[in-house]
Amino acid sequence: MNEPVISVKDEVILVTGAFGLIGKQLCNTFLKEGAKVVLADINETAIDAVEKEYGALFDSADFLVIHLDITNEESAAKAVRQTVGKFGRLDVLINNAAIDAKFDKEGMSKVNHSRFENYPVELLRKSVDVNLTGTVIMTQSACRQMLQQNSGNIINVASTYSIVSPNQNLYDFGQGVENFKPVDYIASKSFIPNFTRYIATFYSNNNIRCNAIVPHGIYNNHNEAFLHNFSKMSPLGRMCNREELDGPFLLLASKASSYMTGSVVMVDGGWTAW
């Protein structure tokens, strides 16, 4: 039988921020679809638990769980070496790791409520270090390996807030407490679309592609006030279910997207369409 048009079978895929909501969803899907997957994350204490979890579901020959700090050049280089050491190459890098203020029930208590004029500069610097500089560092390490292979594929995870400004009314829950999507995420993520175009054109003659996916509003046990606000503002009238990211990422990770590079693919329920 012929392979399906969209196939990642035997592709070696490294996912940063692999222990998070999007990261885990993608890693599960890629493994189910026959890829070799490297789960890389800064949360070193969770490695044993993740290895055990995935070992119960998949063949250990098909995945690798590693510690990765994308802000550290040696850590990024080591992650690529570990990938090549086990699987012989690196076909796809997914730049997923990021700092983000979450408004689900678990994340609400961690959100800094400062208005823009009072927002702590140290939090801005930390987000830029991870979301911007860390993405550059990880991409550099991957590109060195991909140049040796004369092939590669990079998928950046952007945000609707790298395309449009947050509608701060989304975070008004009518409880007399001001909530804001903070500037650190917007500032640090806004570079992703143009960075994607930069890498795509820079390596266009080296058989290395680079595209970005723009997700928005992944449901993760959000409270009713947030869901009510979101449904009014979204053309599709609801948040995204995590499995709805699978198709776009599978497309970009596969050879079915071989003529796509420099693309910024919206997966936002139409949020940026109005």
C-alpha positions as CSV (number, residue, x, y, z in Angstrom):
1,M,0.0,0.0,0.0
2,N,1.1,3.5,-0.7
3,E,2.1,5.8,2.2
4,P,-0.6,8.4,3.1
5,V,0.0,11.8,1.5
6,I,0.5,13.3,5.0
7,S,3.0,11.0,6.7
8,V,5.7,11.6,9.3
9,K,6.6,7.9,9.5
10,D,10.3,7.6,10.5
11,E,10.8,11.3,10.6
12,V,13.0,12.4,13.5
13,I,11.2,15.3,15.3
14,L,12.6,17.3,18.2
15,V,9.9,19.1,20.2
16,T,11.0,21.8,22.7
17,G,8.7,22.6,25.7
18,A,7.6,19.0,25.2
19,F,6.1,18.5,28.7
20,G,3.5,21.3,28.3
21,L,0.0,21.3,26.9
22,I,0.8,21.7,23.2
23,G,4.1,19.8,23.4
24,K,2.6,16.6,24.9
25,Q,-0.2,16.6,22.4
26,L,2.2,16.9,19.5
27,C,4.6,14.2,20.8
28,N,1.8,11.8,21.3
29,T,0.4,12.3,17.9
30,F,3.8,12.1,16.1
31,L,4.6,8.8,17.9
32,K,1.2,7.4,17.0
33,E,1.9,8.3,13.4
34,G,5.2,6.5,13.4
35,A,7.7,9.3,13.9
36,K,10.8,9.2,16.1
37,V,10.3,11.8,18.7
38,V,12.7,13.7,21.1
39,L,10.8,15.2,24.0
40,A,12.9,18.1,25.3
41,D,12.0,20.3,28.2
42,I,13.6,22.4,30.9
43,N,11.7,20.6,33.7
44,E,14.5,18.2,34.6
45,T,12.6,16.8,37.6
46,A,9.8,15.5,35.4
47,I,12.0,13.5,33.1
48,D,11.7,10.1,34.9
49,A,7.9,10.4,35.1
50,V,7.6,11.3,31.4
51,E,9.9,8.4,30.4
52,K,7.7,6.1,32.4
53,E,4.5,7.5,31.0
54,Y,5.7,7.2,27.4
55,G,7.4,3.9,28.0
56,A,4.0,2.4,28.9
57,L,2.5,3.7,25.6
58,F,5.3,3.5,23.0
59,D,8.4,1.5,22.1
60,S,11.4,3.1,23.9
61,A,13.3,2.8,20.6
62,D,11.1,5.4,19.1
63,F,11.5,8.3,21.6
64,L,14.0,10.1,23.7
65,V,13.3,12.3,26.8
66,I,16.0,14.9,27.5
67,H,16.6,18.0,29.5
68,L,16.9,21.2,27.5
69,D,17.4,24.9,28.4
70,I,17.0,26.7,25.1
71,T,18.6,29.8,26.5
72,N,21.9,28.0,27.0
73,E,23.9,27.4,23.8
74,E,25.6,24.2,25.1
75,S,22.3,22.7,26.3
76,A,20.9,23.4,22.8
77,A,23.9,21.9,21.1
78,K,23.8,18.9,23.4
79,A,20.1,18.3,22.6
80,V,20.9,18.1,18.9
81,R,23.9,15.7,19.6
82,Q,21.7,13.5,21.7
83,T,19.1,13.4,19.0
84,V,21.6,12.5,16.3
85,G,23.3,10.0,18.7
86,K,20.1,8.0,19.0
87,F,18.4,8.5,15.7
88,G,21.2,9.4,13.3
89,R,19.7,12.7,12.1
90,L,17.3,15.6,12.9
91,D,14.5,16.0,10.4
92,V,12.2,18.4,12.1
93,L,12.6,21.0,14.9
94,I,9.5,22.3,16.6
95,N,10.2,25.5,18.5
96,N,7.4,25.2,21.1
97,A,9.1,26.2,24.4
98,A,7.9,29.6,25.7
99,I,6.9,31.7,28.7
100,D,3.2,32.6,28.6
101,A,0.8,34.0,31.1
102,K,-2.0,31.4,31.2
103,F,-5.6,32.2,32.1
104,D,-6.7,28.7,32.8
105,K,-7.6,27.7,36.4
106,E,-4.1,26.5,37.2
107,G,-2.3,29.5,35.6
108,M,-4.4,32.4,36.9
109,S,-2.7,32.6,40.3
110,K,0.7,33.1,38.5
111,V,-0.4,36.0,36.3
112,N,1.2,39.4,37.1
113,H,-1.7,41.9,37.2
114,S,0.4,45.0,36.6
115,R,-0.8,47.4,34.0
116,F,1.6,48.2,31.1
117,E,3.1,51.3,32.7
118,N,4.0,49.4,35.8
119,Y,4.9,46.0,34.3
120,P,8.2,44.7,35.8
121,V,11.0,45.0,33.3
122,E,12.8,41.9,34.7
123,L,9.8,39.8,33.6
124,L,10.0,41.3,30.1
125,R,13.7,40.5,29.9
126,K,13.1,36.9,31.1
127,S,10.4,36.4,28.4
128,V,12.6,37.8,25.7
129,D,15.5,35.6,26.8
130,V,13.3,32.5,26.4
131,N,10.8,33.3,23.7
132,L,13.1,35.3,21.4
133,T,16.8,34.6,22.2
134,G,16.1,31.0,23.2
135,T,14.3,30.3,19.9
136,V,17.2,31.7,18.0
137,I,19.8,29.7,19.9
138,M,17.8,26.4,19.4
139,T,17.3,27.1,15.7
140,Q,21.0,27.8,15.2
141,S,21.9,24.4,16.8
142,A,19.4,22.6,14.6
143,C,20.5,24.4,11.4
144,R,24.1,23.4,11.9
145,Q,23.0,19.7,11.9
146,M,20.5,20.3,9.0
147,L,23.2,21.9,6.9
148,Q,25.4,18.7,7.4
149,Q,22.4,16.6,6.3
150,N,21.5,19.0,3.4
151,S,17.9,18.8,4.6
152,G,15.7,20.0,7.5
153,N,12.4,21.4,8.5
154,I,11.7,24.0,11.3
155,I,8.2,24.7,12.6
156,N,7.9,27.7,14.9
157,V,5.0,28.1,17.3
158,A,3.7,31.7,17.1
159,S,0.6,33.2,18.6
160,T,-2.3,35.3,17.6
161,Y,-0.6,38.0,19.7
162,S,2.3,37.9,17.3
163,I,-0.3,39.0,14.7
164,V,-2.7,41.2,16.5
165,S,-2.9,43.0,19.9
166,P,-4.8,41.2,22.7
167,N,-8.4,42.3,23.3
168,Q,-8.0,43.0,27.0
169,N,-11.8,42.7,27.4
170,L,-11.2,38.9,27.1
171,Y,-9.6,39.0,30.6
172,D,-12.3,41.1,32.3
173,F,-14.3,38.6,34.3
174,G,-16.6,41.2,36.0
175,Q,-15.1,40.5,39.5
176,G,-13.6,44.0,40.1
177,V,-10.1,42.7,39.5
178,E,-8.1,44.0,36.6
179,N,-6.5,41.3,34.4
180,F,-4.3,41.9,31.4
181,K,-2.4,39.9,28.9
182,P,1.0,41.2,29.7
183,V,3.4,43.0,27.3
184,D,6.2,40.5,27.7
185,Y,4.5,37.8,25.7
186,I,3.4,40.2,23.0
187,A,6.9,41.7,22.7
188,S,8.7,38.4,22.6
189,K,6.4,36.5,20.4
190,S,5.9,39.2,17.8
191,F,9.3,38.4,16.2
192,I,8.3,34.8,15.4
193,P,6.5,35.4,12.0
194,N,9.3,37.5,10.6
195,F,12.0,35.3,12.1
196,T,10.2,32.4,10.3
197,R,10.5,34.3,7.0
198,Y,14.1,35.2,7.7
199,I,15.1,31.5,8.3
200,A,13.0,30.3,5.3
201,T,14.7,32.7,2.9
202,F,18.2,32.4,4.4
203,Y,18.3,28.6,4.0
204,S,16.1,28.4,0.8
205,N,19.1,27.0,-1.1
206,N,20.1,24.5,1.6
207,N,16.9,22.4,1.5
208,I,15.9,23.7,4.9
209,R,12.3,24.9,5.2
210,C,10.8,27.0,8.0
211,N,7.1,27.7,8.7
212,A,5.1,28.9,11.6
213,I,1.7,27.9,13.2
214,V,-0.4,30.4,15.0
215,P,-2.6,28.7,17.6
216,H,-4.9,30.6,19.9
217,G,-7.1,29.7,22.9
218,I,-6.3,26.0,23.6
219,Y,-8.9,24.8,26.1
220,N,-7.4,23.6,29.4
221,N,-9.9,23.7,32.2
222,H,-10.7,27.4,31.9
223,N,-13.3,29.0,34.1
224,E,-16.8,29.8,32.8
225,A,-16.2,33.6,32.8
226,F,-13.2,33.2,30.4
227,L,-15.1,30.7,28.2
228,H,-18.1,33.1,28.0
229,N,-15.9,36.0,27.0
230,F,-13.9,33.9,24.5
231,S,-17.0,32.5,22.8
232,K,-18.3,36.0,22.1
233,M,-15.1,37.1,20.5
234,S,-14.3,34.1,18.4
235,P,-15.9,33.6,15.0
236,L,-16.2,29.9,15.7
237,G,-17.6,30.7,19.1
238,R,-15.4,28.4,21.2
239,M,-11.8,27.6,22.2
240,C,-9.6,25.2,20.3
241,N,-9.4,21.5,21.4
242,R,-5.8,20.4,21.7
243,E,-6.2,17.6,19.1
244,E,-7.3,20.2,16.5
245,L,-3.6,21.2,16.3
246,D,-2.6,17.8,15.1
247,G,-3.6,18.2,11.4
248,P,-1.7,21.5,10.8
249,F,1.4,20.3,12.5
250,L,1.4,16.9,10.7
251,L,1.0,18.8,7.4
252,L,4.0,21.0,8.1
253,A,6.1,18.2,9.5
254,S,5.5,16.0,6.5
255,K,6.7,16.1,2.9
256,A,3.1,17.0,1.9
257,S,4.1,20.6,2.6
258,S,7.3,20.4,0.6
259,Y,6.5,23.6,-1.4
260,M,5.7,25.6,1.8
261,T,8.3,27.8,3.4
262,G,8.0,31.1,5.1
263,S,4.3,30.5,5.7
264,V,2.5,31.6,8.8
265,V,-0.5,29.3,9.2
266,M,-3.4,30.6,11.3
267,V,-5.1,28.0,13.5
268,D,-7.1,30.4,15.6
269,G,-10.8,29.8,14.9
270,G,-10.9,33.0,12.9
271,W,-9.8,35.2,15.8
272,T,-7.5,37.3,13.5
273,A,-10.1,37.5,10.7
274,W,-12.0,40.3,12.3
